[in-house]
Protein backbone atom coordinates (compact mmCIF):
# COMPACT_ATOMS: atom_id res chain seq x y z
CA UNK A 1 0.00 0.00 0.00
CA UNK A 2 2.85 2.39 0.70
CA UNK A 3 4.09 1.98 -2.87
CA UNK A 4 0.88 3.29 -4.49
CA UNK A 5 1.19 6.91 -3.21
CA UNK A 6 4.86 6.92 -4.23
CA UNK A 7 4.05 5.65 -7.74
CA UNK A 8 1.22 8.17 -8.09
CA UNK A 9 3.56 10.94 -6.96
CA UNK A 10 6.21 9.93 -9.54
CA UNK A 11 3.59 9.59 -12.27
CA UNK A 12 2.27 13.07 -11.47
CA UNK A 13 5.77 14.57 -11.67
CA UNK A 14 6.44 12.88 -15.02
CA UNK A 15 3.13 14.08 -16.48
CA UNK A 16 3.71 17.65 -15.31
CA UNK A 17 7.25 17.63 -16.68
CA UNK A 18 6.09 16.32 -20.06
CA UNK A 19 3.32 18.85 -20.27
CA UNK A 20 5.62 21.80 -19.46
CA UNK A 21 8.15 20.57 -22.04
CA UNK A 22 5.46 20.43 -24.74
CA UNK A 23 4.17 23.90 -23.90
CA UNK A 24 7.74 25.21 -23.82
CA UNK A 25 8.37 23.82 -27.32
CA UNK A 26 5.17 25.44 -28.57
CA UNK A 27 6.17 28.75 -26.99
CA UNK A 28 9.65 28.57 -28.52
CA UNK A 29 8.21 27.85 -31.97
CA UNK A 30 5.71 30.71 -31.68
CA UNK A 31 8.49 33.05 -30.54
CA UNK A 32 10.69 31.97 -33.47
CA UNK A 33 7.85 32.54 -35.96
CA UNK A 34 7.21 36.00 -34.50
CA UNK A 35 10.89 36.95 -34.78
CA UNK A 36 10.97 35.57 -38.32
CA UNK A 37 7.92 37.66 -39.28
CA UNK A 38 9.47 40.73 -37.72
CA UNK A 39 12.71 40.18 -39.67
CA UNK A 40 10.77 39.66 -42.89
CA UNK A 41 8.85 42.89 -42.34
CA UNK A 42 12.08 44.79 -41.69
CA UNK A 43 13.69 43.36 -44.84
CA UNK A 44 10.63 44.23 -46.94
CA UNK A 45 10.45 47.81 -45.68
CA UNK A 46 14.20 48.56 -45.92
CA UNK A 47 15.78 46.92 -48.98
CA UNK A 48 18.62 49.46 -49.01
CA UNK A 49 19.86 48.13 -45.65
CA UNK A 50 20.31 44.65 -47.11
CA UNK A 51 21.57 45.37 -50.64
CA UNK A 52 25.20 46.33 -51.25
CA UNK A 53 26.83 47.34 -54.50
CA UNK A 54 30.44 47.43 -55.62
CA UNK A 55 31.44 48.74 -59.02
CA UNK A 56 34.30 49.76 -61.23
CA UNK A 57 34.46 51.51 -64.59
CA UNK A 58 36.77 51.89 -67.55
CA UNK A 59 36.68 53.39 -71.04
CA UNK A 60 36.50 51.20 -74.13
CA UNK A 61 37.95 52.01 -77.56
CA UNK A 62 34.58 53.36 -78.74
CA UNK A 63 34.70 56.09 -76.08
CA UNK A 64 32.04 54.50 -73.91
CA UNK A 65 32.29 54.18 -70.16
CA UNK A 66 31.88 50.52 -69.23
CA UNK A 67 30.48 50.02 -65.74
CA UNK A 68 30.74 46.59 -64.12
CA UNK A 69 29.04 46.04 -60.79
CA UNK A 70 28.06 43.40 -58.29
CA UNK A 71 24.91 43.65 -56.15
CA UNK A 72 24.81 41.46 -53.03
CA UNK A 73 21.69 40.61 -51.03
CA UNK A 74 22.53 40.24 -47.33
CA UNK A 75 18.92 39.61 -46.29
CA UNK A 76 17.98 36.32 -44.63
CA UNK A 77 14.44 35.98 -46.00
CA UNK A 78 13.58 38.50 -48.75
CA UNK A 79 14.32 38.14 -52.44
CA UNK A 80 14.71 41.49 -54.18
CA UNK A 81 14.13 42.35 -57.83
CA UNK A 82 14.07 45.34 -60.18
CA UNK A 83 16.92 47.13 -58.42
CA UNK A 84 16.98 50.82 -59.33
CA UNK A 85 20.41 52.41 -59.61
CA UNK A 86 21.60 55.98 -59.83
CA UNK A 87 24.78 56.60 -61.80
CA UNK A 88 26.57 59.89 -61.13
CA UNK A 89 29.35 60.99 -63.48
CA UNK A 90 32.05 63.21 -61.95
CA UNK A 91 34.93 65.26 -63.35
CA UNK A 92 38.50 65.03 -62.09
CA UNK A 93 37.79 67.94 -59.73
CA UNK A 94 34.72 66.19 -58.27
CA UNK A 95 32.13 68.24 -60.13
CA UNK A 96 28.90 66.40 -60.87
CA UNK A 97 28.51 66.31 -64.65
CA UNK A 98 25.40 64.16 -65.08
CA UNK A 99 23.10 61.69 -63.34
CA UNK A 100 21.35 58.76 -64.96
CA UNK A 101 19.05 56.05 -63.66
CA UNK A 102 19.04 52.39 -64.59
CA UNK A 103 17.02 49.40 -63.44
CA UNK A 104 18.43 45.87 -63.19
CA UNK A 105 15.58 43.47 -63.98
CA UNK A 106 16.90 40.42 -62.16
CA UNK A 107 16.07 38.66 -58.90
CA UNK A 108 18.59 38.48 -56.08
CA UNK A 109 17.86 35.70 -53.60
CA UNK A 110 18.93 35.93 -49.93
CA UNK A 111 22.66 35.49 -49.43
CA UNK A 112 23.45 35.68 -53.16
CA UNK A 113 24.69 38.33 -55.58
CA UNK A 114 24.43 39.21 -59.24
CA UNK A 115 26.87 40.79 -61.68
CA UNK A 116 25.91 43.21 -64.41
CA UNK A 117 27.57 45.40 -66.99
CA UNK A 118 26.33 48.50 -68.75
CA UNK A 119 27.83 50.98 -71.22
CA UNK A 120 27.29 54.72 -71.39
CA UNK A 121 28.49 57.56 -73.52
CA UNK A 122 29.50 59.57 -70.49
CA UNK A 123 29.76 63.36 -70.54
CA UNK A 124 33.01 64.87 -71.73
CA UNK A 125 35.75 64.96 -69.06
CA UNK A 126 34.18 62.20 -66.95
CA UNK A 127 36.81 60.89 -64.55
CA UNK A 128 34.75 58.65 -62.26
CA UNK A 129 31.31 57.14 -61.89
CA UNK A 130 29.50 56.64 -58.59
CA UNK A 131 26.84 53.92 -58.60
CA UNK A 132 24.34 53.65 -55.76
CA UNK A 133 21.15 51.71 -55.14
CA UNK A 134 18.06 53.92 -54.95
CA UNK A 135 15.30 51.34 -54.51
CA UNK A 136 14.32 47.69 -55.03
CA UNK A 137 11.13 45.69 -55.00
CA UNK A 138 10.69 42.61 -52.88
CA UNK A 139 9.31 39.39 -54.22
C-alpha positions as CSV (number, residue, x, y, z in Angstrom):
1,X,0.0,0.0,0.0
2,X,2.8,2.4,0.7
3,X,4.1,2.0,-2.9
4,X,0.9,3.3,-4.5
5,X,1.2,6.9,-3.2
6,X,4.9,6.9,-4.2
7,X,4.0,5.6,-7.7
8,X,1.2,8.2,-8.1
9,X,3.6,10.9,-7.0
10,X,6.2,9.9,-9.5
11,X,3.6,9.6,-12.3
12,X,2.3,13.1,-11.5
13,X,5.8,14.6,-11.7
14,X,6.4,12.9,-15.0
15,X,3.1,14.1,-16.5
16,X,3.7,17.7,-15.3
17,X,7.3,17.6,-16.7
18,X,6.1,16.3,-20.1
19,X,3.3,18.9,-20.3
20,X,5.6,21.8,-19.5
21,X,8.2,20.6,-22.0
22,X,5.5,20.4,-24.7
23,X,4.2,23.9,-23.9
24,X,7.7,25.2,-23.8
25,X,8.4,23.8,-27.3
26,X,5.2,25.4,-28.6
27,X,6.2,28.7,-27.0
28,X,9.7,28.6,-28.5
29,X,8.2,27.9,-32.0
30,X,5.7,30.7,-31.7
31,X,8.5,33.0,-30.5
32,X,10.7,32.0,-33.5
33,X,7.9,32.5,-36.0
34,X,7.2,36.0,-34.5
35,X,10.9,36.9,-34.8
36,X,11.0,35.6,-38.3
37,X,7.9,37.7,-39.3
38,X,9.5,40.7,-37.7
39,X,12.7,40.2,-39.7
40,X,10.8,39.7,-42.9
41,X,8.8,42.9,-42.3
42,X,12.1,44.8,-41.7
43,X,13.7,43.4,-44.8
44,X,10.6,44.2,-46.9
45,X,10.5,47.8,-45.7
46,X,14.2,48.6,-45.9
47,X,15.8,46.9,-49.0
48,X,18.6,49.5,-49.0
49,X,19.9,48.1,-45.7
50,X,20.3,44.6,-47.1
51,X,21.6,45.4,-50.6
52,X,25.2,46.3,-51.3
53,X,26.8,47.3,-54.5
54,X,30.4,47.4,-55.6
55,X,31.4,48.7,-59.0
56,X,34.3,49.8,-61.2
57,X,34.5,51.5,-64.6
58,X,36.8,51.9,-67.6
59,X,36.7,53.4,-71.0
60,X,36.5,51.2,-74.1
61,X,37.9,52.0,-77.6
62,X,34.6,53.4,-78.7
63,X,34.7,56.1,-76.1
64,X,32.0,54.5,-73.9
65,X,32.3,54.2,-70.2
66,X,31.9,50.5,-69.2
67,X,30.5,50.0,-65.7
68,X,30.7,46.6,-64.1
69,X,29.0,46.0,-60.8
70,X,28.1,43.4,-58.3
71,X,24.9,43.7,-56.1
72,X,24.8,41.5,-53.0
73,X,21.7,40.6,-51.0
74,X,22.5,40.2,-47.3
75,X,18.9,39.6,-46.3
76,X,18.0,36.3,-44.6
77,X,14.4,36.0,-46.0
78,X,13.6,38.5,-48.8
79,X,14.3,38.1,-52.4
80,X,14.7,41.5,-54.2
81,X,14.1,42.3,-57.8
82,X,14.1,45.3,-60.2
83,X,16.9,47.1,-58.4
84,X,17.0,50.8,-59.3
85,X,20.4,52.4,-59.6
86,X,21.6,56.0,-59.8
87,X,24.8,56.6,-61.8
88,X,26.6,59.9,-61.1
89,X,29.4,61.0,-63.5
90,X,32.0,63.2,-61.9
91,X,34.9,65.3,-63.4
92,X,38.5,65.0,-62.1
93,X,37.8,67.9,-59.7
94,X,34.7,66.2,-58.3
95,X,32.1,68.2,-60.1
96,X,28.9,66.4,-60.9
97,X,28.5,66.3,-64.6
98,X,25.4,64.2,-65.1
99,X,23.1,61.7,-63.3
100,X,21.3,58.8,-65.0
101,X,19.0,56.0,-63.7
102,X,19.0,52.4,-64.6
103,X,17.0,49.4,-63.4
104,X,18.4,45.9,-63.2
105,X,15.6,43.5,-64.0
106,X,16.9,40.4,-62.2
107,X,16.1,38.7,-58.9
108,X,18.6,38.5,-56.1
109,X,17.9,35.7,-53.6
110,X,18.9,35.9,-49.9
111,X,22.7,35.5,-49.4
112,X,23.5,35.7,-53.2
113,X,24.7,38.3,-55.6
114,X,24.4,39.2,-59.2
115,X,26.9,40.8,-61.7
116,X,25.9,43.2,-64.4
117,X,27.6,45.4,-67.0
118,X,26.3,48.5,-68.8
119,X,27.8,51.0,-71.2
120,X,27.3,54.7,-71.4
121,X,28.5,57.6,-73.5
122,X,29.5,59.6,-70.5
123,X,29.8,63.4,-70.5
124,X,33.0,64.9,-71.7
125,X,35.7,65.0,-69.1
126,X,34.2,62.2,-66.9
127,X,36.8,60.9,-64.6
128,X,34.7,58.6,-62.3
129,X,31.3,57.1,-61.9
130,X,29.5,56.6,-58.6
131,X,26.8,53.9,-58.6
132,X,24.3,53.6,-55.8
133,X,21.1,51.7,-55.1
134,X,18.1,53.9,-54.9
135,X,15.3,51.3,-54.5
136,X,14.3,47.7,-55.0
137,X,11.1,45.7,-55.0
138,X,10.7,42.6,-52.9
139,X,9.3,39.4,-54.2
